[in-house]
Amino acid sequence: MKKWKQQKTHNWKKPSLIVFASLFSIILLLPTLIVVPFIQAGGVEKESISSEQTKKVALKEEDSSFSVKVFRTNTEKVETVPLEDYVKSVVASEMPVEFELEALKAQALAARTYIVNYLTLDEGGVEGGADVTDTVQHQVYKNEKELRAQWGADYSDNMSKITKAVAATKGEIVTYQDKPITPAFFSTSNGYTEDSENYWPNELPYLRSVASPWDKSSPKYLDQQIFTVAEVEQALGIQLDPSAPVVAEMKRTESKRVAEISLGGKKFSGREIREKLDLRSSDFELEQKNDHLIFTTKGFGHGIGMSQYGANGMAKEGKTYKEILQYYYQGAAINGIDQTAPQLASNNQ
């Protein structure tokens, strides 16, 4: 009995040692199998997808055709920034970084086209000999220090994504009949963009109303603001008759925005009401409850040109930045600065 037990124990240990040795070998070999790249026929190493995706893109100073002088409103100093770095900062300041890459590329062209068009038209400088300000008067611009403060630990990843969008489109602008366009853009439409002459004085052939159904998913699509009757009277310089309907007459454009409205015996454009009351959009409904007026708006912005949330919706559906731009800017083309504005390119600072 004792001999049997000894033999049984001996036979059990032998296979265990073999299994253990096999497992130990696999453990040692597994990292090597994972790390060693796949070798294609002919002995050429194939680069892994993960390494390609994490590869950082950089912009060099020579990638910029010229520099932009930006007046900083907080410090009252002028920053001279290479064009493509300026575009990066504008995109970072004007469009949510979580948007699709193709939408960010479209925004990069809008930003680059704006400054090229502005300098080509020679609209005149601003304070301190600068070309533009850092506000919505021109384009919102935040420098690296400000963006680091805004994004914190996400700065590197966010700026890497934006740099990729700008680098992929460097030197490209939007043109119409070989001239830079006025690349109007805004946050969110009411479902349609607006013809330029319905909000601004000039009719521009590439700023035509188009459907933009993607905007309905925007968090800025609907808004409501409540004012007292006295607040509206003061803002508009009118006196409302408490015994009469608050709105005497209202006309709308084809894009459903208010073209004209009669309040307190006075006519206003939808733009005037929007700006005087600081509404999100000129597409609004007006309702009175006791001594309060309720304005319900659709969309956010003037509604002309490219809708940013619309651009992101198109990108999610697989549209490229060129398709996005040519949809919102009807009849437009994509060209290089060297072709369209050689005088700027030759003045590289």
C-alpha positions in Angstrom: 0.0 0.0 0.0 2.8 2.3 0.9 4.7 1.5 -2.4 1.6 2.2 -4.4 1.2 5.6 -2.8 4.8 6.5 -3.6 4.5 5.5 -7.2 1.2 7.4 -7.6 2.8 10.5 -6.2 5.8 10.2 -8.5 3.6 9.8 -11.6 1.5 12.9 -10.7 4.5 15.2 -10.2 6.0 14.4 -13.7 3.1 15.7 -15.8 2.7 18.7 -13.5 6.2 19.7 -14.1 5.7 19.4 -17.9 2.5 21.6 -17.8 4.2 24.1 -15.5 7.2 24.3 -17.8 5.0 24.8 -20.9 3.0 27.6 -19.2 6.2 29.3 -18.1 7.5 29.2 -21.7 4.2 30.7 -23.0 4.3 33.5 -20.5 7.9 34.3 -21.5 7.1 34.2 -25.2 3.8 36.1 -25.2 5.1 39.6 -24.8 7.6 38.9 -27.7 4.7 37.7 -29.9 2.7 40.8 -29.2 5.6 43.3 -29.7 7.2 41.7 -32.8 5.5 43.4 -35.8 3.9 41.4 -38.5 6.5 40.6 -41.2 5.0 40.9 -44.7 6.2 38.7 -47.6 9.7 39.9 -48.6 10.7 40.7 -45.1 9.2 44.2 -44.9 7.9 45.3 -41.5 4.3 46.6 -41.5 3.7 49.6 -39.2 1.0 49.0 -36.6 -2.2 51.0 -36.7 -1.9 52.1 -33.1 1.5 53.7 -33.8 0.0 55.5 -36.8 -3.0 56.8 -34.9 -0.9 58.1 -32.0 1.7 59.8 -34.3 1.7 63.6 -33.6 1.4 66.1 -36.4 3.4 69.3 -36.1 3.2 72.6 -38.0 6.4 74.5 -38.9 6.8 78.2 -39.3 7.5 77.7 -43.0 4.0 76.1 -43.4 2.6 79.6 -43.0 2.3 82.0 -46.0 2.4 85.0 -43.7 2.0 86.1 -40.1 -1.0 87.7 -38.4 -0.8 90.6 -36.0 -3.5 90.1 -33.3 -4.4 92.9 -30.9 -5.0 91.3 -27.4 -7.8 93.1 -25.8 -6.9 92.1 -22.2 -3.3 93.1 -22.3 -3.6 95.8 -25.1 -0.5 94.3 -26.7 0.0 92.9 -30.2 1.0 89.2 -30.8 2.5 88.3 -34.2 1.5 84.8 -35.0 2.3 82.6 -38.1 -0.8 82.0 -40.1 -1.3 78.3 -39.4 -0.8 78.8 -35.7 -3.3 81.6 -35.8 -5.8 79.3 -37.5 -5.1 76.6 -34.9 -6.0 79.0 -32.1 -9.1 80.3 -33.8 -10.4 76.8 -34.4 -9.7 75.9 -30.8 -11.6 79.1 -29.7 -14.5 78.9 -32.1 -15.5 75.2 -32.4 -16.0 72.5 -29.8 -12.9 70.3 -29.9 -15.0 67.1 -29.5 -16.4 67.7 -33.0 -15.5 65.3 -35.8 -12.1 65.9 -37.5 -13.8 66.8 -40.9 -15.9 69.4 -39.2 -12.7 70.9 -37.6 -11.0 70.9 -41.0 -14.0 72.8 -42.4 -13.7 75.3 -39.5 -10.0 75.6 -40.2 -10.7 76.7 -43.8 -13.3 79.1 -42.6 -10.8 80.7 -40.2 -8.0 80.8 -42.8 -10.3 82.2 -45.5 -11.6 84.9 -43.2 -8.2 86.4 -42.5 -7.0 86.1 -46.1 -10.2 87.8 -47.3 -9.9 90.5 -44.6 -6.3 91.3 -45.4 -6.9 91.1 -49.2 -9.7 93.7 -48.9 -7.4 95.9 -46.8 -10.2 96.8 -44.4 -7.7 98.8 -42.3 -5.8 97.9 -39.2 -6.8 98.1 -35.6 -5.1 99.5 -32.5 -1.3 99.1 -32.2 -0.9 98.4 -35.9 -2.5 95.0 -35.6 -4.4 93.3 -38.4 -7.3 92.0 -36.3 -8.6 91.8 -32.7 -9.0 88.6 -30.7 -12.8 89.1 -30.4 -16.0 88.3 -32.3 -15.4 91.6 -34.1 -13.1 89.5 -36.2 -12.4 86.0 -34.9 -12.0 84.7 -31.4 -8.4 84.0 -30.7 -6.9 82.5 -27.5 -3.1 81.8 -27.2 -1.4 78.7 -25.8 -1.4 80.0 -22.2 -5.2 80.7 -22.3 -6.0 77.4 -23.9 -3.9 75.5 -21.3 -5.8 77.2 -18.6 -9.1 76.4 -20.3 -8.4 72.7 -21.0 -6.0 71.8 -18.2 -4.8 68.2 -18.5 -6.6 67.7 -21.9 -4.6 70.5 -23.6 -2.1 68.2 -25.4 -4.7 65.8 -26.7 -7.1 68.6 -27.7 -4.4 70.6 -29.5 -3.0 67.5 -31.2 -6.4 66.9 -32.7 -6.8 70.5 -33.9 -3.3 70.6 -35.2 -4.1 67.5 -37.3 -7.1 69.3 -38.8 -5.1 72.4 -39.6 -2.1 70.6 -41.0 -4.2 68.5 -43.3 -5.7 71.7 -44.8 -2.7 74.1 -44.6 -2.7 76.8 -47.2 -6.3 76.0 -48.4 -9.1 78.6 -48.5 -12.6 78.8 -49.8 -13.1 80.8 -53.0 -15.9 81.9 -55.3 -14.9 82.9 -58.9 -11.2 82.8 -57.8 -11.6 85.2 -54.9 -11.7 84.5 -51.2 -15.3 84.4 -49.8 -16.8 86.0 -46.7 -16.9 82.7 -44.8 -19.8 83.4 -42.5 -20.4 80.7 -39.9 -22.5 80.3 -36.7 -23.4 77.7 -34.1 -26.8 76.2 -34.8 -29.5 76.7 -37.4 -33.3 76.4 -37.1 -33.2 73.7 -39.7 -32.2 76.0 -42.5 -29.5 78.6 -43.1 -30.4 82.1 -44.2 -29.9 84.1 -47.4 -27.3 86.8 -46.6 -29.5 89.7 -47.7 -32.3 88.7 -45.2 -29.9 89.6 -42.3 -27.1 91.6 -43.8 -27.3 94.4 -46.4 -25.5 92.6 -49.2 -26.6 89.6 -51.3 -23.8 87.2 -51.8 -24.3 84.4 -54.3 -22.6 81.7 -52.3 -24.5 82.5 -49.0 -27.8 80.9 -50.0 -30.3 79.2 -47.7 -29.9 75.4 -47.5 -31.6 72.8 -45.4 -29.6 71.9 -42.2 -31.5 69.1 -40.5 -28.5 67.9 -38.4 -28.9 71.0 -36.1 -31.9 69.6 -34.3 -29.6 67.5 -32.2 -27.7 70.5 -31.1 -28.0 71.4 -27.4 -28.4 75.0 -28.6 -31.3 74.3 -30.9 -34.1 75.5 -28.6 -34.0 78.3 -26.0 -36.5 80.4 -24.1 -36.1 83.8 -22.5 -38.7 85.6 -20.4 -38.9 89.4 -20.0 -41.2 91.7 -18.2 -43.3 93.9 -20.4 -41.4 96.9 -19.0 -38.1 95.4 -20.0 -39.2 94.9 -23.6 -40.6 98.4 -23.7 -37.4 99.9 -22.5 -35.2 97.8 -24.8 -37.3 98.5 -27.9 -38.3 102.1 -27.1 -42.1 101.3 -27.4 -45.3 101.4 -25.3 -47.4 98.3 -25.5 -51.2 98.5 -25.2 -52.3 96.1 -22.5 -55.7 95.7 -24.1 -54.3 94.7 -27.5 -52.5 91.6 -28.8 -48.8 92.1 -28.2 -47.9 91.2 -31.9 -49.8 93.2 -34.5 -48.2 91.6 -37.5 -45.3 89.2 -38.3 -43.6 88.2 -41.6 -41.1 85.4 -42.0 -38.4 84.6 -44.5 -38.4 81.3 -46.4 -36.0 79.9 -43.7 -38.7 80.6 -41.1 -36.9 83.5 -39.4 -38.7 86.7 -38.5 -38.3 89.2 -41.4 -40.5 91.9 -39.8 -42.6 92.3 -36.7 -44.9 95.0 -35.5 -44.8 95.7 -31.7 -46.3 98.8 -30.0 -47.1 100.4 -33.3 -43.5 100.2 -34.5 -42.0 97.8 -37.1 -38.7 95.9 -36.4 -36.7 93.5 -38.3 -36.1 90.1 -36.8 -32.4 91.0 -36.5 -33.2 94.2 -34.5 -35.4 92.2 -32.0 -32.7 89.6 -31.7 -29.9 92.1 -31.0 -31.8 94.4 -28.8 -33.1 91.6 -26.6 -30.0 89.4 -27.0 -31.9 86.5 -28.3 -30.1 83.4 -29.7 -31.9 83.6 -33.0 -34.2 85.7 -35.2 -36.5 82.6 -35.5 -38.7 83.2 -32.5 -42.2 82.8 -31.2 -43.7 85.4 -28.8 -46.2 84.7 -26.1 -47.6 86.9 -23.4 -48.5 85.7 -19.9 -49.8 88.4 -17.6 -47.0 91.1 -17.5 -44.3 88.8 -19.0 -43.3 88.2 -22.6 -41.9 84.7 -23.5 -39.5 84.4 -26.5 -38.9 80.9 -27.7 -36.1 80.6 -30.2 -34.8 78.0 -32.6 -31.2 78.0 -33.5 -28.2 80.0 -32.3 -26.5 82.7 -34.4 -27.2 84.8 -37.4 -27.9 81.8 -39.5 -25.8 82.7 -42.5 -23.2 80.4 -44.1 -21.9 77.3 -42.3 -23.7 75.9 -39.4 -21.1 74.4 -37.0 -23.4 71.7 -35.6 -24.6 71.0 -39.1 -21.0 70.6 -40.3 -20.5 68.1 -37.4 -23.7 66.2 -38.3 -22.5 66.0 -41.9 -19.1 64.7 -40.8 -20.7 62.0 -38.7 -22.5 60.8 -41.8 -19.1 60.5 -43.6 -19.0 63.8 -45.5 -15.5 65.3 -46.1 -14.6 68.9 -45.2 -14.7 69.9 -48.9 -18.3 68.5 -49.2 -19.3 70.3 -46.1 -17.9 73.6 -47.2 -19.3 73.3 -50.8 -22.7 72.5 -49.3 -22.9 75.6 -47.0 -21.1 77.9 -49.4 -23.0 77.3 -52.7 -20.9 77.3 -55.8 -17.6 77.7 -53.9 -14.3 76.0 -54.6 -11.2 75.1 -52.5 -8.0 76.7 -53.6 -4.5 77.5 -52.3 -3.5 80.9 -50.9 -0.6 81.1 -53.4 -3.0 80.9 -56.3 -5.7 83.2 -54.9 -3.8 85.8 -52.8 -0.1 85.7 -54.0 0.5 89.2 -52.7 0.0 87.9 -49.1 2.2 84.8 -49.7 4.9 87.1 -51.1 4.8 89.2 -47.9 5.8 86.4 -45.7 6.9 87.9 -42.4 
